[in-house]
Amino acid sequence: MVFGGRHVAVFVDGCFWHSCPIHATTPTANREWWVAKLERNQQRDRQTDEHLRELGWTVLRFWEHENPIAAVDVIERVVRGT
């Protein structure tokens, strides 16, 4: 989700695909491939965050399991600048 006028980018990361520290799992079949894939996802997330911040954006990331009302409250405060 993007709030272009405010330069705020919001990401909701899936626990599996982005290796949530609470819910992450790694498939046992083809394990090496999955470990590398999930590590690349995390690296790409960090690179994306860094790139956007260098461009003056505020980056907000939430896990899929987080309370959506709490996430909306954070997003609203940041977008409104309060």
SVG drawing of the C-alpha trace seen along z (x, -y; Angstrom):
<svg xmlns="http://www.w3.org/2000/svg" viewBox="-9 -15 30 49">
<polyline fill="none" stroke="black" stroke-width="0.4" points="0.0,0.0 1.4,-3.4 0.5,-6.9 2.3,-8.7 1.6,-12.2 3.1,-11.4 5.8,-9.1 4.7,-6.2 5.0,-2.6 3.3,0.1 4.1,3.8 2.2,6.8 4.6,9.7 3.5,13.3 5.1,15.3 6.3,18.1 7.6,16.1 9.4,13.5 10.6,15.8 8.6,14.4 10.7,14.9 7.6,16.4 5.9,18.5 8.6,19.2 8.9,22.8 11.2,24.3 10.0,27.2 12.0,30.4 11.8,31.4 14.4,29.6 15.5,27.8 18.6,26.1 16.7,24.5 14.0,23.2 16.6,21.8 18.3,19.9 15.0,18.7 13.7,17.4 17.0,15.8 16.9,14.0 13.4,12.8 14.7,11.3 17.6,9.7 15.3,8.2 13.1,6.8 16.0,5.1 17.3,3.7 13.8,2.4 13.5,0.7 16.9,-0.9 16.3,-2.1 12.9,-3.6 14.4,-5.3 17.2,-6.7 14.5,-8.3 12.9,-9.9 10.1,-7.3 8.9,-6.0 8.6,-2.2 6.2,-0.4 6.2,3.4 3.7,5.6 3.4,9.4 0.3,11.1 -0.5,12.3 -0.4,8.9 -3.6,7.2 -4.9,5.3 -6.6,2.6 -3.3,2.0 -1.5,1.8 -4.1,-0.6 -3.6,-2.8 0.2,-3.0 -0.3,-3.7 -2.8,-6.4 -0.5,-8.1 2.4,-8.0 0.4,-9.2 -1.2,-12.0 2.1,-12.9 0.8,-12.7"/>
</svg>
